Amino acid sequence: MDALGDATRRAILERLLEGPVAVGELAREFPISRPAISQHLRILKHAHLVTDRAVGTRRLYQVNPAGIEALRTHFDWLWSHALMAFKKAAEKPTTKEGR
């Protein structure tokens, strides 16, 4: 989840949802340098959110479905626990002041 703490990385990941793309193409779409794009992709790859493959002299980056599924599973777990805590708090008997 730390990898998604940066707005540029979130935007890159959203762009990759459209399909595989090379670093150079991404760099043309974002207002940052190609090395900065590469660094963001390294972080996303390290977090298992993207994968890359060689195509000729280029590397194409794409969303890693397994990484996204793991992220979704984690958020589903968090959401379930938050709902259970809310239900428990809502069902807790209230006491009147002064009694």
Backbone as ProteinMPNN parsed JSONL, in Angstrom:
{"seq_chain_A": "MDALGDATRRAILERLLEGPVAVGELAREFPISRPAISQHLRILKHAHLVTDRAVGTRRLYQVNPAGIEALRTHFDWLWSHALMAFKKAAEKPTTKEGR", "coords_chain_A": {"N_chain_A": [[0.823, -1.193, 0.0], [2.076, 1.154, 0.524], [3.298, 1.86, -1.848], [1.262, 2.998, -3.277], [0.891, 5.394, -2.123], [1.756, 7.647, -3.365], [0.752, 10.137, -5.604], [1.515, 10.248, -8.306], [2.357, 7.621, -8.827], [-0.056, 6.292, -8.459], [-1.466, 7.367, -10.614], [0.071, 6.417, -12.753], [-0.364, 3.663, -12.463], [-3.125, 3.613, -12.938], [-3.075, 4.408, -15.611], [-1.805, 2.201, -16.718], [-3.799, 0.348, -16.549], [-5.152, 0.562, -18.879], [-3.674, -0.867, -20.65], [-0.578, -2.561, -21.677], [2.462, -0.653, -21.658], [5.355, 1.162, -22.735], [8.216, 2.632, -21.06], [9.098, 5.05, -22.224], [6.816, 5.932, -23.606], [5.092, 6.36, -21.449], [6.486, 8.428, -20.189], [6.068, 10.511, -21.963], [3.458, 11.068, -21.457], [3.287, 12.066, -18.922], [4.164, 14.785, -16.711], [6.842, 14.505, -15.894], [10.281, 13.405, -15.75], [11.801, 10.813, -17.8], [13.604, 9.115, -16.316], [12.45, 9.494, -13.764], [9.92, 8.376, -14.116], [10.73, 5.739, -14.532], [11.759, 5.154, -11.989], [9.417, 5.293, -10.42], [8.034, 3.152, -11.586], [9.724, 1.05, -10.839], [9.259, 0.974, -8.094], [6.523, 0.317, -8.051], [6.72, -2.163, -9.268], [8.28, -3.554, -7.404], [6.409, -3.671, -5.398], [4.779, -5.525, -6.407], [2.692, -4.761, -8.048], [2.877, -4.142, -10.697], [4.143, -5.665, -13.7], [6.879, -6.439, -15.896], [8.066, -6.909, -19.268], [10.361, -7.889, -21.782], [10.344, -6.552, -25.012], [11.695, -6.674, -27.863], [13.929, -4.047, -27.917], [12.732, -2.651, -25.963], [11.01, -2.295, -22.793], [7.993, -3.432, -21.712], [5.488, -2.398, -19.545], [2.96, -3.57, -17.375], [-0.173, -3.99, -15.646], [-0.163, -6.072, -12.788], [-2.157, -8.682, -12.341], [-2.311, -10.475, -10.146], [-1.126, -9.055, -8.055], [-2.878, -6.906, -7.828], [-5.168, -8.282, -7.078], [-4.349, -9.25, -4.568], [-4.158, -6.821, -3.218], [-6.828, -6.009, -3.32], [-8.007, -8.059, -1.793], [-6.901, -7.468, 0.685], [-8.048, -4.907, 1.173], [-10.753, -5.656, 1.209], [-10.759, -7.234, 3.506], [-10.069, -5.282, 5.435], [-12.327, -3.62, 5.167], [-14.399, -5.339, 5.958], [-13.75, -5.75, 8.658], [-13.979, -3.119, 9.582], [-16.705, -2.667, 9.207], [-17.749, -4.594, 10.971], [-16.842, -3.56, 13.415], [-18.211, -1.141, 13.436], [-20.865, -2.08, 13.525], [-20.835, -3.364, 16.003], [-20.391, -1.184, 17.687], [-22.688, 0.289, 17.147], [-24.675, -1.371, 18.116], [-24.206, -1.449, 20.774], [-25.397, -1.054, 24.017], [-26.781, 1.996, 25.151], [-26.217, 4.277, 27.814], [-28.044, 6.269, 30.085], [-27.305, 9.583, 31.071], [-26.399, 10.311, 34.376], [-27.392, 8.127, 35.711]], "CA_chain_A": [[0.0, 0.0, 0.0], [2.966, 2.314, 0.515], [3.563, 2.224, -3.235], [0.142, 3.789, -3.782], [0.831, 6.638, -1.368], [2.192, 8.738, -4.224], [-0.257, 10.405, -6.636], [2.041, 9.895, -9.629], [2.311, 6.157, -8.972], [-1.465, 5.917, -8.67], [-1.811, 7.753, -11.987], [0.747, 5.465, -13.64], [-1.097, 2.404, -12.362], [-4.389, 3.804, -13.653], [-2.771, 4.412, -17.056], [-1.481, 0.831, -17.115], [-5.053, -0.405, -16.653], [-5.56, 0.638, -20.287], [-2.883, -1.835, -21.394], [0.871, -2.45, -21.53], [3.081, 0.538, -22.246], [6.795, 1.319, -22.495], [8.594, 3.782, -20.224], [9.139, 6.257, -23.052], [5.437, 6.377, -23.844], [4.593, 6.915, -20.183], [7.166, 9.705, -19.939], [5.424, 11.533, -22.797], [2.12, 11.331, -20.925], [3.382, 12.648, -17.585], [5.042, 15.954, -16.671], [8.093, 14.212, -15.184], [11.302, 12.835, -16.627], [11.81, 9.363, -18.023], [14.174, 8.437, -15.136], [11.491, 9.541, -12.651], [8.915, 7.351, -14.438], [11.379, 4.452, -14.271], [11.828, 4.971, -10.538], [8.062, 4.971, -9.97], [7.734, 1.79, -12.048], [10.494, 0.134, -9.985], [8.551, 0.868, -6.814], [5.299, -0.45, -8.316], [7.125, -3.545, -9.545], [8.706, -4.111, -6.122], [5.176, -3.903, -4.641], [4.064, -6.564, -7.165], [1.5, -4.198, -8.68], [3.104, -4.174, -12.138], [5.18, -6.564, -14.213], [7.452, -5.961, -17.157], [8.604, -7.927, -20.163], [11.143, -7.342, -22.891], [9.821, -6.654, -26.376], [12.782, -6.042, -28.611], [14.81, -3.253, -27.053], [11.896, -1.938, -24.985], [10.356, -3.053, -21.733], [6.594, -3.053, -21.564], [4.969, -2.543, -18.187], [1.524, -3.802, -17.319], [-0.714, -4.282, -14.316], [-0.028, -7.453, -12.336], [-3.452, -9.052, -11.769], [-2.148, -11.12, -8.836], [-0.86, -7.991, -7.091], [-4.123, -6.156, -7.637], [-6.057, -9.166, -6.313], [-3.881, -9.233, -3.175], [-4.546, -5.519, -2.678], [-8.283, -6.043, -3.127], [-8.268, -8.942, -0.66], [-6.552, -6.709, 1.891], [-9.079, -3.888, 1.388], [-11.978, -6.357, 1.608], [-10.56, -7.612, 4.91], [-10.187, -4.054, 6.232], [-13.705, -3.158, 5.123], [-15.191, -6.248, 6.793], [-13.474, -5.45, 10.066], [-14.546, -1.803, 9.898], [-18.158, -2.835, 9.332], [-18.029, -5.312, 12.22], [-16.623, -2.624, 14.522], [-19.321, -0.195, 13.408], [-22.049, -2.798, 13.993], [-20.67, -3.576, 17.446], [-20.58, 0.11, 18.341], [-24.086, 0.697, 16.984], [-25.53, -2.246, 18.926], [-23.836, -1.302, 22.182], [-26.449, -0.332, 24.753], [-26.399, 3.33, 25.645], [-26.643, 4.545, 29.198], [-28.489, 7.648, 30.285], [-26.461, 10.329, 32.006], [-26.919, 10.487, 35.711], [-27.879, 6.856, 36.284]], "C_chain_A": [[0.866, 1.256, 0.0], [3.214, 2.799, -0.904], [2.46, 3.109, -3.802], [-0.029, 5.106, -3.035], [1.216, 7.855, -2.187], [1.195, 8.907, -5.381], [0.238, 10.033, -8.038], [2.004, 8.393, -9.846], [0.877, 5.677, -9.167], [-1.886, 6.229, -10.1], [-1.166, 6.813, -12.998], [0.001, 4.139, -13.636], [-2.438, 2.5, -13.097], [-4.165, 3.793, -15.16], [-2.499, 2.997, -17.54], [-2.724, -0.057, -17.174], [-5.571, -0.416, -18.089], [-4.794, -0.362, -21.147], [-1.395, -1.589, -21.22], [1.426, -1.213, -22.244], [4.555, 0.592, -21.857], [7.055, 2.589, -21.684], [8.56, 5.078, -21.024], [7.757, 6.811, -23.336], [4.845, 6.99, -22.59], [5.188, 8.288, -19.927], [6.552, 10.825, -20.773], [4.05, 11.936, -22.241], [2.128, 12.021, -19.564], [4.376, 13.807, -17.59], [6.311, 15.731, -15.851], [9.031, 13.501, -16.143], [11.163, 11.316, -16.772], [12.455, 8.619, -16.846], [13.225, 8.431, -13.943], [10.382, 8.505, -12.876], [9.484, 5.976, -14.125], [11.444, 4.152, -12.784], [10.447, 4.607, -9.971], [7.677, 3.544, -10.379], [8.482, 0.754, -11.224], [9.778, -0.094, -8.659], [7.268, 0.051, -6.987], [5.61, -1.917, -8.582], [7.536, -4.238, -8.245], [7.491, -4.445, -5.246], [4.299, -4.962, -5.313], [2.769, -6.061, -7.791], [1.632, -4.124, -10.194], [4.165, -5.218, -12.465], [5.741, -5.937, -15.472], [7.961, -7.139, -17.971], [9.322, -7.225, -21.297], [10.414, -7.604, -24.2], [10.818, -5.907, -27.246], [13.705, -5.321, -27.654], [14.034, -2.497, -25.976], [11.407, -2.881, -23.899], [8.939, -2.521, -21.623], [6.147, -3.36, -20.141], [3.464, -2.721, -18.256], [1.115, -4.111, -15.892], [-0.53, -5.766, -14.024], [-1.344, -7.853, -11.668], [-3.346, -9.688, -10.379], [-1.898, -10.072, -7.746], [-2.098, -7.174, -6.79], [-5.107, -6.983, -6.818], [-5.656, -9.197, -4.835], [-4.271, -7.923, -2.492], [-6.046, -5.49, -2.396], [-8.651, -6.913, -1.927], [-7.994, -8.213, 0.651], [-7.614, -5.654, 2.192], [-10.408, -4.519, 1.792], [-11.915, -6.748, 3.081], [-10.715, -6.39, 5.812], [-11.635, -3.58, 6.308], [-14.591, -4.025, 6.014], [-14.996, -5.952, 8.27], [-14.036, -4.093, 10.473], [-16.055, -1.905, 10.064], [-18.533, -3.568, 10.615], [-17.873, -4.392, 13.421], [-17.751, -1.601, 14.585], [-20.591, -0.846, 13.944], [-22.002, -2.983, 15.505], [-20.918, -2.276, 18.206], [-22.038, 0.55, 18.272], [-25.024, -0.125, 17.865], [-25.241, -2.154, 20.416], [-24.918, -0.514, 22.901], [-25.926, 1.013, 25.238], [-26.913, 3.476, 27.067], [-27.031, 6.012, 29.28], [-27.561, 8.311, 31.297], [-27.153, 10.459, 33.35], [-27.466, 9.221, 36.331], [-26.757, 5.934, 36.571]], "O_chain_A": [[0.434, 2.307, -0.474], [3.329, 4.001, -1.144], [2.708, 3.893, -4.719], [-0.979, 5.848, -3.283], [1.02, 8.986, -1.741], [0.841, 7.937, -6.05], [-0.541, 9.554, -8.862], [1.656, 7.934, -10.934], [0.625, 4.761, -9.95], [-2.589, 5.436, -10.726], [-1.793, 6.451, -13.994], [-0.238, 3.557, -14.694], [-2.832, 1.568, -13.798], [-4.97, 3.234, -15.905], [-2.909, 2.625, -18.639], [-2.688, -1.118, -17.798], [-6.338, -1.3, -18.47], [-5.222, -0.673, -22.259], [-0.984, -0.556, -20.692], [0.922, -0.793, -23.286], [4.947, 0.126, -20.787], [6.223, 3.495, -21.633], [8.047, 6.09, -20.548], [7.55, 8.024, -23.31], [4.174, 8.02, -22.654], [4.487, 9.206, -19.5], [6.52, 11.974, -20.332], [3.551, 13.023, -22.532], [1.093, 12.507, -19.106], [5.321, 13.815, -18.379], [6.8, 16.649, -15.194], [8.622, 13.053, -17.214], [10.502, 10.648, -15.978], [11.925, 7.597, -16.41], [13.196, 7.461, -13.187], [9.956, 7.836, -11.934], [8.806, 5.141, -13.525], [11.21, 3.018, -12.366], [10.335, 3.71, -9.136], [7.063, 2.818, -9.598], [7.938, -0.312, -10.934], [9.704, -1.22, -8.166], [6.964, -0.81, -6.161], [4.86, -2.804, -8.174], [7.171, -5.392, -8.018], [7.535, -5.383, -4.45], [3.202, -5.256, -4.838], [1.852, -6.845, -8.037], [0.629, -4.053, -10.904], [4.971, -5.599, -11.616], [5.151, -5.019, -16.043], [8.246, -8.212, -17.441], [8.951, -6.129, -21.717], [9.938, -8.707, -24.464], [10.789, -4.68, -27.35], [14.206, -5.909, -26.695], [14.627, -1.782, -25.169], [11.394, -4.1, -24.068], [8.716, -1.321, -21.464], [6.399, -4.442, -19.611], [2.784, -2.11, -19.079], [1.943, -4.448, -15.046], [-0.718, -6.611, -14.9], [-1.625, -7.417, -10.552], [-4.205, -9.458, -9.528], [-2.411, -10.2, -6.635], [-2.343, -6.795, -5.645], [-5.804, -6.445, -5.959], [-6.516, -9.174, -3.954], [-4.667, -7.918, -1.326], [-6.477, -5.003, -1.351], [-9.515, -6.541, -1.133], [-8.761, -8.326, 1.608], [-8.039, -5.516, 3.339], [-11.118, -3.969, 2.634], [-12.896, -6.609, 3.813], [-11.405, -6.448, 6.83], [-12.114, -3.188, 7.371], [-15.437, -3.507, 6.742], [-15.957, -5.908, 9.038], [-14.52, -3.936, 11.594], [-16.621, -1.293, 10.97], [-19.512, -3.216, 11.273], [-18.684, -4.439, 14.346], [-18.198, -1.237, 15.672], [-21.315, -0.237, 14.731], [-22.999, -2.785, 16.199], [-21.577, -2.273, 19.245], [-22.564, 1.12, 19.229], [-26.055, 0.379, 18.31], [-25.967, -2.729, 21.227], [-25.312, 0.563, 22.455], [-24.782, 1.139, 25.674], [-27.913, 2.872, 27.456], [-26.433, 6.874, 28.636], [-27.097, 7.682, 32.247], [-28.36, 10.691, 33.424], [-27.982, 9.286, 37.447], [-26.979, 4.824, 37.055]]}, "name": "protein", "num_of_chains": 1, "seq": "MDALGDATRRAILERLLEGPVAVGELAREFPISRPAISQHLRILKHAHLVTDRAVGTRRLYQVNPAGIEALRTHFDWLWSHALMAFKKAAEKPTTKEGR"}
